[in-house]
């Protein structure tokens, strides 16, 4: 049962065999599956549609752990947080992590963590799934609120034709003020 749990944690799209790293570094130079990335980005605060994504990384043994270095690049479609126009974002997400084997459970909660321990990530078993590192790197590169560059003047729904623009009834008094100022 314990082996099943460890193996299930190491399932993923980007999996490294720790024993294989004894023969040399493992290189990932591949496309990131768009359906996987779309699922991973569903929890974001605004809709995101991946268009293309790539992982270029090298995984190697270092000291008593595993070093992961590289970058994930992605192009995603979303909408401007101000004017709602379609927006393409090009993301370049650096990936840098030092993974250590998880300490035995006997050292668990009573062990004092050092500052170095806080900078490390942990793995269990003989396989490491890098999916979480890839996802986190991409998510951290997403803007909190995507915005158009230059074209957006902060006018909500400015790109919509007047016949398709619908005003929320709660905002109708403000729209009347705006229309009066424009005349």
VOGU-3710 file (C-alpha; in Angstrom, 3 decimals, decimal comma):
1> xxxxxxxxxx> 0,000/0,000/0,000  2,810/2,435/0,866  4,476/1,735/-2,512  1,191/2,464/-4,314  0,958/5,827/-2,575  4,533/6,762/-3,474  4,110/5,630/-7,078  0,885/7,594/-7,492  2,693/10,742/-6,325  5,321/10,173/-9,002
11> xxxxxxxxxx> 2,791/9,832/-11,842  2,762/12,755/-14,171  3,851/14,134/-17,501  7,362/15,082/-16,411  8,753/12,226/-14,336  12,382/11,643/-13,389  13,845/8,322/-12,242  16,236/9,238/-9,432  18,377/6,119/-9,965  18,715/7,032/-13,658
21> xxxxxxxxxx> 20,339/10,323/-12,669  23,403/8,335/-11,548  24,139/7,812/-15,263  23,919/11,560/-15,934  21,503/14,484/-16,092  18,078/14,095/-17,653  16,963/16,755/-20,107  13,399/17,795/-20,819  12,979/19,609/-24,134  9,339/19,009/-24,926
31> xxxxxxxxxx> 5,927/20,499/-25,472  3,705/20,756/-22,413  0,364/19,018/-23,096  -2,247/21,776/-23,494  -5,163/19,783/-21,971  -3,042/19,177/-18,845  -2,067/22,847/-18,615  -5,666/23,990/-19,149  -6,774/21,776/-16,256  -3,968/23,082/-14,041
41> xxxxxxxxxx> -4,929/26,712/-14,791  -8,655/26,269/-14,062  -8,197/27,496/-10,481  -6,965/30,924/-11,628  -9,102/33,993/-10,973  -9,785/34,635/-14,666  -10,286/32,390/-17,693  -7,079/31,256/-19,380  -6,750/29,187/-22,541  -3,290/27,782/-23,274
51> xxxxxxxxxx> -2,240/28,120/-26,915  1,214/26,569/-26,692  3,640/25,669/-23,940  7,117/24,208/-23,718  9,430/22,888/-21,019  13,211/23,112/-21,303  14,875/21,826/-18,151  17,807/19,780/-16,902  17,529/17,536/-13,851  20,725/16,315/-12,201
61> xxxxxxxxxx> 22,116/14,959/-8,961  23,753/17,564/-6,742  25,177/16,953/-3,281  22,564/14,869/-1,507  19,605/15,941/-3,599  18,268/16,622/-7,068  18,728/19,940/-8,860  16,143/21,134/-11,379  16,999/24,110/-13,614  15,302/25,423/-16,715
71> xxxxxxxxxx> 12,267/27,312/-17,876  8,732/26,839/-19,038  7,385/29,085/-21,760  3,734/29,464/-22,600  1,380/31,531/-24,713  -2,086/31,847/-23,241  -5,264/33,608/-24,277  -7,279/35,523/-21,736  -9,133/38,826/-21,610  -8,120/42,258/-20,410
81> xxxxxxxxxx> -9,224/42,796/-16,842  -10,371/46,323/-17,730  -11,869/46,376/-21,221  -12,479/42,623/-21,677  -10,702/42,578/-25,051  -9,011/39,333/-26,092  -5,427/39,295/-24,915  -2,450/37,032/-25,677  0,158/36,682/-22,945  3,647/35,312/-23,551
91> xxxxxxxxxx> 5,058/33,875/-20,344  8,610/32,826/-19,545  8,776/31,037/-16,217  12,170/30,185/-14,722  12,324/26,885/-12,865  14,928/26,353/-10,190  14,524/23,866/-7,376  16,656/21,744/-5,117  14,780/18,614/-4,054  15,862/16,497/-1,108
101> xxxxxxxxxx> 14,700/13,043/-0,073  12,011/13,420/2,590  13,474/12,700/6,043  12,293/9,640/7,963  9,018/10,157/9,808  10,764/9,711/13,153  12,471/13,071/12,594  9,078/14,593/11,690  7,431/17,308/13,716  9,962/17,655/16,535
111> xxxxxxxxxx> 12,891/18,372/14,194  13,857/22,017/13,920  13,947/23,433/10,398  16,923/25,445/9,246  16,681/28,340/6,761  18,106/26,000/4,097  15,307/23,493/4,798  12,722/26,157/4,028  14,211/26,712/0,565  14,081/23,024/-0,359
121> xxxxxxxxxx> 11,390/20,899/-1,805  11,066/17,263/-0,865  10,461/14,042/-2,749  9,674/10,465/-1,773  10,497/7,223/-3,500  12,585/6,634/-6,586  10,591/8,763/-9,019  9,932/12,487/-8,988  7,037/14,135/-10,839  7,984/17,687/-11,829
131> xxxxxxxxxx> 4,422/18,597/-12,815  3,866/20,737/-9,703  7,074/22,700/-10,290  6,085/23,376/-13,906  2,549/24,427/-12,972  3,697/26,686/-10,130  6,313/28,394/-12,303  3,738/29,216/-14,990  1,091/30,378/-12,513  3,589/32,689/-10,798
141> xxxxxxxxxx> 4,240/34,420/-14,138  0,558/35,202/-14,725  -0,385/38,804/-13,947  -2,813/39,374/-11,096  -5,003/41,344/-13,483  -4,173/41,080/-17,177  -4,204/44,398/-19,036  -3,924/45,521/-22,632  -0,755/47,393/-23,449  -1,371/50,877/-24,803
151> xxxxxxxxxx> -4,703/50,249/-26,544  -6,738/49,933/-23,364  -7,664/53,283/-21,869  -9,427/51,719/-18,946  -12,845/51,849/-20,547  -14,818/48,761/-19,684  -16,033/46,897/-22,776  -14,597/49,583/-25,106  -14,000/46,988/-27,818  -17,660/45,917/-27,951
161> xxxxxxxxxx> -20,009/47,423/-30,504  -22,673/49,656/-28,876  -25,443/47,286/-29,924  -23,787/44,384/-28,090  -22,799/46,413/-25,030  -25,145/45,719/-22,153  -25,145/47,886/-19,086  -25,707/46,307/-15,728  -28,938/47,837/-14,338  -27,118/48,709/-11,131
171> xxxxxxxxxx> -24,690/50,850/-13,148  -27,321/52,541/-15,332  -27,218/55,841/-13,343  -23,467/56,064/-13,915  -23,922/55,340/-17,627  -26,399/58,214/-17,903  -23,840/60,562/-16,322  -21,180/59,364/-18,763  -23,492/59,810/-21,755  -24,452/63,308/-20,573
181> xxx> -20,772/64,313/-20,346  -20,080/63,009/-23,855  -22,815/65,238/-25,386
//
